[in-house]
Amino acid sequence: MPVGIMCFAGLASQAHAIEALLESSPGTAVVIDHWGLPRQPPTGGLLGNAAADDEASWAALLALARHPKVCVKLSAMFRVSAAPWPHPDLGPRVRALLQAYGSGR
């Protein structure tokens, strides 16, 4: 049974618990919602400079790619982008996720 994880306060604070779950139960499928919410607070560009990229959560998301049963949902782009549609700032992050979680891992 897949385990869905949505960390509205960012993924970094939960990464240790996710790692522990995956180490103790390596067959567990994990789905990280909304890119791990690497922008805090998770209102994206709606707050302008009042929101900021959470690089610790982003790094934790990329590190979880070492577990083959972890997947990431690229949903709620408005929550993780600092820019309005079409969210041009997300291009580098999409490429990084494809590199980390793509079919070649």
Backbone hydrogen bonds, N-H to C=O, Kabsch-Sander energy under -0.5 kcal/mol:
donor,donor_aa,acceptor,acceptor_aa,energy
3,V,29,A,-3.0
4,G,2,P,-0.6
5,I,31,V,-2.9
8,F,6,M,-0.9
10,G,7,C,-2.3
11,L,36,G,-1.0
14,Q,11,L,-1.5
15,A,11,L,-1.2
15,A,12,A,-0.5
18,I,14,Q,-2.1
19,E,15,A,-2.8
20,A,16,H,-2.2
21,L,17,A,-2.2
22,L,18,I,-2.4
23,E,19,E,-2.4
24,S,20,A,-2.4
25,S,21,L,-2.2
28,T,25,S,-2.4
30,V,69,K,-2.3
31,V,3,V,-2.7
32,I,30,V,-0.5
32,I,71,C,-2.9
33,D,5,I,-3.1
33,D,31,V,-0.6
35,W,32,I,-0.5
35,W,73,K,-1.9
36,G,33,D,-2.3
37,L,34,H,-2.7
40,Q,52,A,-2.8
43,T,41,P,-2.5
44,G,41,P,-0.7
44,G,79,R,-1.0
45,G,78,F,-0.7
45,G,81,S,-0.9
46,L,43,T,-1.8
47,L,44,G,-1.2
48,G,45,G,-1.1
50,A,47,L,-2.2
51,A,48,G,-1.3
52,A,40,Q,-2.7
54,D,38,P,-3.2
55,E,53,D,-1.0
58,W,54,D,-2.0
59,A,55,E,-2.6
60,A,56,A,-2.0
61,L,57,S,-2.2
62,L,58,W,-2.2
63,A,59,A,-2.3
64,L,60,A,-1.7
65,A,62,L,-1.1
66,R,63,A,-1.6
67,H,64,L,-1.9
70,V,67,H,-1.8
71,C,30,V,-2.8
73,K,32,I,-3.0
74,L,72,V,-0.6
75,S,73,K,-1.6
79,R,76,A,-2.1
80,V,76,A,-0.8
80,V,77,M,-0.8
81,S,77,M,-1.3
87,H,84,P,-2.4
90,L,87,H,-1.9
91,G,88,P,-1.1
94,V,90,L,-2.7
95,R,91,G,-2.3
96,A,92,P,-2.1
97,L,93,R,-2.4
98,L,94,V,-2.6
99,Q,95,R,-2.2
100,A,96,A,-2.4
101,Y,97,L,-3.6
102,G,98,L,-1.5
105,R,102,G,-1.8
